[in-house]
Amino acid sequence: MCYRTSLATLITLALPFHLVAQSPYCIPVHGSQFLEPIVLGVSLGAINNQNSAVWQTPSGYSDFTGLSTPLAAGTTQTLTVQSGAAFQYNYAAWIDYDHDGEFLGLERIGLVVLNNYASGTITFNVPQLALIGPTRLRIRAVAEPFGPWTQSNDPCVPFLQGECEDYTVDISGGVESDIGVAALVQPITAVGLGMEPVRARIVNYGSAPADDFSVSFSLDGVLQATAAFTDTLWPGEDTVYTFSASADMSAPGCRTVTVTVDWLWDDLPDNDAGGGKICNLEPVAGTEVWYIHSNSVDTLEPLGTGPPWYSTTNSSTLNTVFGAGGWHHEWFETVDPEVLLSPATCFIFIDGSYGDTDPLFTWLDDKGIDLQNWVAAGGHLFLNCDPNSQDVNGELVVDLGFDGVKLVQGYPISYARPVPGHGISGGPYLPVGNEWGAFYYAQGVLHGGDLDTAVADNDDDHFLGPELSLPLVGDKTWGDGHVLFGTIGASQFFNDSAEAMNSRANMLAFLDQCATTTTDERDAGITDHVLWPNPSSGIVRLTTGNTGANARIEVRDALGQVVRTYQASALGSGPWTMDLSGLARGLYHVNMADGEQQVSIALALVE
């Protein structure tokens, strides 16, 4: 599903035509110091790289793509890996058969578990429909993380212990022609859709130029427009194609938008269509605050309010920020999603930590798209999970949505630090300290999704290993809303618990931008006040329905210091633009007073 992103992103996407495809492969990292070689040797055809356990980066990655072997489509091949370790590791291999820069699905060619310096083999068949030409072979060995999983591995996400090596294979005898729809660029799920342009990113994945194909789009399965592609799309190239016709998205609700390419010579039609469900949303306009978790362990705290923990982390910080009685409380098992995800709700805090982990994953499977739509409509979300899954059939890596944000379980972190300059470090609850520690500060890390990291791991300052600064808390703008992700445990049990609890309260306050306070005489002065976008990167717009002649506007930082002052004589209904781009990231309050009443609106400035 597509969502409205920042203006800068839209401008980037709008740059027309013949953008050369850049599909760099992910580079995995490993956090623990290597006690012994792990991948000692790799053999496949002409590749025979022995005694190769000299990683080229401190985090355990080696680029051997200068070593290559030919592979014929339709043949059976055997890959041999040599372990240099006494400990047990899972050795897996992938080949990017479709040349899209990713290792997905059947592109994992096998896995073998080795220890005691043994060698093992992976036998695989090269698909007859593999694209010809050079592509990437990846071998990765990882230690099985603690938990219910078996034979875990992944080509991209962090693992505590492991090593990765990349090679090149040159495929012959397969197919050469493949174009596909990589992404729907517009329309995108947002508030206030109307007649929207239709734009899609089209990629030539093959080795033959494509210059005689058509492009079409449909709404809910009904064809709307077809056009001839009049240029040449060269191998490895992509372009953003814009239709001359628009899509009518003005009706409330969702419609399925599908873009299709039709090329006579296309050998791989599975990727010829792309798109998704695009929704015209009702804007979030309320001030309600919700706290959601599972009732499977405890009715108030995921760690439990009874012995042995007597946890109060969430309830006490919610009371600190919103006041006792200032927030609603429900559970995954009983909450009405139509009430929770309504325009009346401003902020939702979801905590799926400890024994609430698997209920969280079940709830997200069912309501994850609705949750993303609510944020895109202007909602503010704090989604936290210090994972402790017991699902033996579950996945080690969980996709949280929001364009690729992943939770990597089984990665214990003992020390964490705030990232200087991020809004949650600047208050309003101080001090927050420079580091927090616990036996487990977190049992997982975040990966992907272009997050702005707020809290990073700091284990390298205490244990042997590379400095990775893996994100434990991070945020991003999503449509008209904002979401903060976390993997942290109960803050009251961290070292310097008072500072850790202040930091957690700041996480809630960072997203509290909808609550307002006014006097009783709402009709006498400032009414119907709206400040948007919120969070903002600096340029904000203000609308007030009825402002007195002497209205004064002050912008105050988290410490209460006035950083901007404006005099607004009869602003009317606006909107009025304020440029706050020179201020640091963090939480601010925009205070308006006109002699009759006053109002304060919280504002978060982000990158």
Secondary structure as GFF3:
##gff-version 3
##sequence-region A 1 607
A	DSSP	alpha_helix	7	14	.	.	.	ID=ss1
A	DSSP	beta_strand	19	20	.	.	.	ID=ss2
A	DSSP	beta_strand	39	44	.	.	.	ID=ss3
A	DSSP	beta_strand	47	50	.	.	.	ID=ss4
A	DSSP	beta_strand	61	72	.	.	.	ID=ss5
A	DSSP	beta_strand	76	83	.	.	.	ID=ss6
A	DSSP	beta_strand	89	95	.	.	.	ID=ss7
A	DSSP	three_ten_helix	105	107	.	.	.	ID=ss8
A	DSSP	beta_strand	108	114	.	.	.	ID=ss9
A	DSSP	beta_strand	119	125	.	.	.	ID=ss10
A	DSSP	beta_strand	133	142	.	.	.	ID=ss11
A	DSSP	beta_strand	162	172	.	.	.	ID=ss12
A	DSSP	beta_strand	179	186	.	.	.	ID=ss13
A	DSSP	beta_strand	190	191	.	.	.	ID=ss14
A	DSSP	beta_strand	195	204	.	.	.	ID=ss15
A	DSSP	beta_strand	214	219	.	.	.	ID=ss16
A	DSSP	beta_strand	222	228	.	.	.	ID=ss17
A	DSSP	beta_strand	237	248	.	.	.	ID=ss18
A	DSSP	beta_strand	253	262	.	.	.	ID=ss19
A	DSSP	three_ten_helix	269	271	.	.	.	ID=ss20
A	DSSP	beta_strand	273	281	.	.	.	ID=ss21
A	DSSP	beta_strand	288	293	.	.	.	ID=ss22
A	DSSP	alpha_helix	313	322	.	.	.	ID=ss23
A	DSSP	beta_strand	328	331	.	.	.	ID=ss24
A	DSSP	alpha_helix	337	340	.	.	.	ID=ss25
A	DSSP	beta_strand	345	351	.	.	.	ID=ss26
A	DSSP	alpha_helix	357	376	.	.	.	ID=ss27
A	DSSP	beta_strand	380	384	.	.	.	ID=ss28
A	DSSP	beta_strand	397	401	.	.	.	ID=ss29
A	DSSP	beta_strand	405	418	.	.	.	ID=ss30
A	DSSP	three_ten_helix	423	425	.	.	.	ID=ss31
A	DSSP	beta_strand	436	447	.	.	.	ID=ss32
A	DSSP	beta_strand	452	457	.	.	.	ID=ss33
A	DSSP	three_ten_helix	459	461	.	.	.	ID=ss34
A	DSSP	beta_strand	471	478	.	.	.	ID=ss35
A	DSSP	beta_strand	481	486	.	.	.	ID=ss36
A	DSSP	three_ten_helix	491	493	.	.	.	ID=ss37
A	DSSP	alpha_helix	497	510	.	.	.	ID=ss38
A	DSSP	three_ten_helix	522	524	.	.	.	ID=ss39
A	DSSP	beta_strand	530	532	.	.	.	ID=ss40
A	DSSP	beta_strand	539	543	.	.	.	ID=ss41
A	DSSP	beta_strand	551	556	.	.	.	ID=ss42
A	DSSP	beta_strand	562	568	.	.	.	ID=ss43
A	DSSP	beta_strand	576	579	.	.	.	ID=ss44
A	DSSP	beta_strand	586	593	.	.	.	ID=ss45
A	DSSP	beta_strand	598	605	.	.	.	ID=ss46
###
